[in-house]
């Protein structure tokens, strides 16, 4: 990345959307970052933060499919609201064995209403970055994802478990330039900063 000069971005959050709404909006047809959030009072708290060089809609469709197939964790959100993190099913993301998949399918009558309730609960926020699509900008998206995730984690409400997942640790090289993202305020998303250095 040493050949990329320092740059400044101005970005805007879009949302909240339901899963089905998120596929239809113009901003989801771009690359960028996205948040899966759950209700917290009159706002939402980040549950998952991700990045994609494809369209955000494509990535979200993949996530929804993984929820429905049992690859992602499922939580007791009533317990979460009173400060308890209780997993109903662990995540098998990227390590889902054929046996685990078969077991989930065999118990689909039990899991289907839980999966549907989880999908219905989520709200999605989009942070499109049109100029950063493709593999060549993945490191920059990952750096922004990590920095944003660190700031969101610091601003997590103290009365609920910190369950943020998604940001991958990315080590900035000593010759990499610093970048600055200015984010339009998003009052509905708890703890998101208005400026990120990455």
C-alpha positions as CSV (number, residue, x, y, z in Angstrom):
1,X,0.0,0.0,0.0
2,X,3.0,2.3,0.2
3,X,2.2,3.6,-3.3
4,X,-1.2,4.9,-2.3
5,X,-1.1,8.4,-1.0
6,X,-3.0,9.6,2.1
7,X,-6.6,10.4,1.2
8,X,-9.7,11.8,2.8
9,X,-13.2,10.3,2.3
10,X,-16.6,11.7,3.1
11,X,-19.1,8.9,3.7
12,X,-22.8,8.6,4.6
13,X,-24.7,5.9,6.4
14,X,-27.9,4.7,4.9
15,X,-30.5,2.8,6.9
16,X,-32.0,1.3,8.9
17,X,-33.4,-1.3,6.4
18,X,-34.9,-4.7,6.8
19,X,-33.1,-7.5,5.0
20,X,-35.6,-7.4,2.0
21,X,-35.4,-3.6,1.8
22,X,-31.6,-3.6,1.9
23,X,-31.5,-5.5,-1.4
24,X,-33.6,-2.9,-3.2
25,X,-31.9,0.4,-2.4
26,X,-29.4,2.0,-4.8
27,X,-26.6,2.2,-2.2
28,X,-26.6,-1.6,-1.8
29,X,-25.5,-1.9,-5.5
30,X,-22.1,-0.5,-4.5
31,X,-19.1,-1.9,-2.6
32,X,-18.4,-0.8,0.9
33,X,-19.1,-1.6,4.5
34,X,-22.3,-2.7,6.2
35,X,-23.7,-3.2,9.7
36,X,-26.2,-5.7,11.0
37,X,-27.7,-4.1,14.1
38,X,-30.3,-5.0,16.7
39,X,-32.7,-2.7,18.6
40,X,-31.4,-0.8,21.6
41,X,-34.0,1.6,23.1
42,X,-35.0,3.9,20.3
43,X,-31.8,3.2,18.4
44,X,-29.7,0.2,17.2
45,X,-26.5,-1.4,18.4
46,X,-24.0,-3.0,16.0
47,X,-23.9,-6.8,16.0
48,X,-21.9,-7.4,12.9
49,X,-19.6,-5.2,10.8
50,X,-18.4,-6.3,7.4
51,X,-16.8,-5.2,4.2
52,X,-17.2,-6.2,0.6
53,X,-15.7,-5.4,-2.8
54,X,-18.7,-6.8,-4.5
55,X,-22.1,-5.1,-4.2
56,X,-23.3,-4.9,-0.6
57,X,-26.5,-6.5,-1.8
58,X,-24.6,-9.6,-3.0
59,X,-22.8,-9.9,0.3
60,X,-26.0,-9.5,2.3
61,X,-27.7,-12.2,0.2
62,X,-24.9,-14.5,1.1
63,X,-25.3,-13.7,4.8
64,X,-29.0,-14.3,4.8
65,X,-28.4,-17.7,3.1
66,X,-25.9,-18.6,5.8
67,X,-28.4,-17.7,8.5
68,X,-31.1,-19.8,6.9
69,X,-28.7,-22.8,6.5
70,X,-27.5,-22.7,10.1
71,X,-24.0,-21.5,9.5
72,X,-24.2,-18.4,11.7
73,X,-24.8,-18.2,15.5
74,X,-28.3,-17.5,16.9
75,X,-28.8,-15.5,20.1
76,X,-31.5,-15.1,22.7
77,X,-32.2,-11.5,22.1
78,X,-34.6,-11.2,25.1
79,X,-31.7,-12.2,27.4
80,X,-29.4,-9.7,25.5
81,X,-31.8,-6.8,26.3
82,X,-31.3,-7.5,30.0
83,X,-27.5,-7.8,29.8
84,X,-27.0,-11.5,29.2
85,X,-25.3,-13.0,26.2
86,X,-26.9,-16.4,25.6
87,X,-26.2,-18.3,22.5
88,X,-28.9,-20.6,21.2
89,X,-26.6,-22.0,18.5
90,X,-22.9,-21.3,17.9
91,X,-21.4,-20.0,14.7
92,X,-19.9,-22.5,12.3
93,X,-18.8,-19.7,9.9
94,X,-16.2,-21.1,7.5
95,X,-16.0,-24.4,9.4
96,X,-19.5,-25.9,8.8
97,X,-19.1,-29.6,8.5
98,X,-21.5,-31.7,6.4
99,X,-22.6,-33.4,9.7
100,X,-23.4,-30.1,11.3
101,X,-25.3,-29.0,8.3
102,X,-27.3,-32.3,8.2
103,X,-28.1,-32.0,11.9
104,X,-29.4,-28.4,11.5
105,X,-31.6,-29.5,8.6
106,X,-32.9,-32.5,10.5
107,X,-34.0,-30.1,13.3
108,X,-35.4,-27.4,10.9
109,X,-38.8,-27.4,12.5
110,X,-37.1,-26.2,15.8
111,X,-34.7,-23.7,14.1
112,X,-36.9,-22.2,11.4
113,X,-38.9,-19.8,13.7
114,X,-35.8,-18.8,15.6
115,X,-34.0,-18.0,12.3
116,X,-37.0,-16.1,11.0
117,X,-37.2,-14.1,14.3
118,X,-33.5,-13.2,14.1
119,X,-33.8,-12.0,10.5
120,X,-36.9,-10.0,11.4
121,X,-35.1,-8.4,14.3
122,X,-32.0,-7.2,12.4
123,X,-31.7,-3.8,10.9
124,X,-29.1,-3.1,8.2
125,X,-27.0,0.0,7.7
126,X,-25.0,0.6,4.6
127,X,-21.8,2.6,4.2
128,X,-21.1,2.6,0.4
129,X,-17.7,3.4,-1.0
130,X,-18.1,3.4,-4.8
131,X,-14.5,4.0,-5.6
132,X,-13.2,1.1,-3.5
133,X,-14.7,-1.9,-5.2
134,X,-12.8,-5.0,-6.2
135,X,-9.8,-6.9,-4.7
136,X,-7.3,-4.1,-5.3
137,X,-9.0,-2.0,-2.5
138,X,-9.6,-4.8,-0.1
139,X,-6.8,-3.8,2.3
140,X,-8.2,-0.2,2.5
141,X,-11.7,-1.5,3.2
142,X,-10.3,-3.8,5.8
143,X,-8.4,-1.0,7.5
144,X,-11.5,1.1,7.6
145,X,-13.5,-1.8,8.9
146,X,-11.1,-2.5,11.7
147,X,-10.7,1.2,12.7
148,X,-14.5,1.7,12.7
149,X,-15.0,-1.6,14.6
150,X,-12.6,-0.5,17.3
151,X,-14.4,2.8,17.7
152,X,-17.8,1.2,17.8
153,X,-16.6,-1.3,20.5
154,X,-15.3,1.6,22.6
155,X,-18.8,3.2,22.4
156,X,-20.7,0.1,23.2
157,X,-23.4,0.6,25.9
158,X,-22.2,-0.7,29.3
159,X,-25.5,-2.3,30.2
160,X,-25.4,-4.9,27.4
161,X,-22.9,-7.6,26.4
162,X,-20.3,-6.5,23.8
163,X,-21.1,-8.9,21.0
164,X,-19.6,-7.0,18.0
165,X,-18.2,-9.4,15.4
166,X,-16.8,-9.0,12.0
167,X,-13.9,-6.6,11.9
168,X,-10.7,-8.5,11.1
169,X,-7.4,-7.4,12.5
170,X,-5.4,-5.7,9.8
171,X,-1.9,-4.5,10.5
172,X,-1.1,-1.3,8.8
173,X,2.5,-1.5,7.3
174,X,5.0,1.0,8.5
175,X,5.1,2.6,5.0
176,X,1.3,2.7,4.5
177,X,-0.2,6.1,4.4
178,X,-2.9,7.1,6.9
179,X,-6.4,7.9,5.6
180,X,-9.2,9.8,7.1
181,X,-12.9,9.1,6.8
182,X,-15.5,11.7,7.8
183,X,-18.9,10.0,8.4
184,X,-22.2,11.9,8.4
185,X,-23.7,11.6,11.9
186,X,-26.0,8.6,12.3
187,X,-28.0,9.0,15.5
188,X,-29.8,5.7,15.1
189,X,-26.6,3.7,15.3
190,X,-25.1,3.7,18.8
191,X,-21.4,4.4,19.1
192,X,-20.4,5.1,15.5
193,X,-17.8,7.9,15.2
194,X,-18.0,10.9,12.9
195,X,-14.3,10.6,12.0
196,X,-12.0,7.6,11.6
197,X,-8.3,7.5,11.0
198,X,-7.1,4.3,9.4
